Amino acid sequence: MKEYMDRVNEAVKYIRSRTDHKPEIGIILGTGLGSLVDGMTTEATVSYKDIPHMPVSTVESHAGEFLFGSLSDKPVVCMRGRFHYYEGYDMKEITFPIRVMKALGMETLIVSNAAGGMNPNFEAGDIMLIKDHINYFPTNPLIGPNDDSLGDRFPDMYEVYNHKYIALAKEVALKQNLRLQEGVYLGLTGPCLETAAEYRFFRTIGADAVGMSTVPEAIAAHHQRNRILAFSIITDMGLADNMHPCSLENVIRTASETEPKLRDLISGCVARM
């Protein structure tokens, strides 16, 4: 763990050579959601490929850079591009940026993703507020030696997604006249999409949406005592008895079409944090 934290500190040292910005809020932008930064005042941009020990995004629509600046007059850092288990990265690599952002000053993490909806009350283009998650990955970012300075060996998972921020998001959505769904997000490896039988199973165990990210980052952020607010854009529906073909192009298109609503929602939440 010491070696890992040494790598985190080296990454932080490099970023500090580029900017002295101290972000209070970190924002992870999911598939097709990169232009959320349009409402942000950017002071510095740091490419992942220049940061020591930082993984590099390999997925279409993930730009691969940190943006430092302000959103709704709050100091923020945005991740344009995240890392996924299916890319071949391990959990420590996937959550490396979470540790780096914490070391830079982050206290609150806002996560967004594109997800498949399984709740029959949802439809493509909805935004789902994540109230809880199911970790269906075969591993966990906290496996291995624990650094007590970061968090507990056995963190309580009672309130991963901050209840105060969940209530805040609902209030902001109501004022914006935005229909905001709420549900449980299930994270799994990918990269293939789910079969009808899998959708039926995941719905049976209590999931409302499914995707290939977010859970590792949320676990790491919760471990280091960050407050977390998370949203899914429902880009397609996985209803076991009413399946239709789906493609990455369709996912990105739906995410892009819904993105302005999520941008306004996140900006409204940040303004009141």
Protein Blocks (a to p, Z undefined) as FASTA:
>chain_A
ZZmmmmmmmmmmmmmmmoccdcfbdcdddehilmmmmmpccfbdcdfklpghiacdfbeh
ilopaddddeehiacdddediadfknopafklmmmmmmmmmmnopabdcdddddddfbfk
bcehiacddfbdcdfbfbdfkgccddfklmcfbdcfklmpafklmmmmmmmmmmnopacd
dddddddebjbdcdfklmmmmmmnopabdcfehjlmmmmmmmnopacddddddfbdcdfk
lccdddfklmmmmmmmmmmmmmmmmmmmmmmZZ
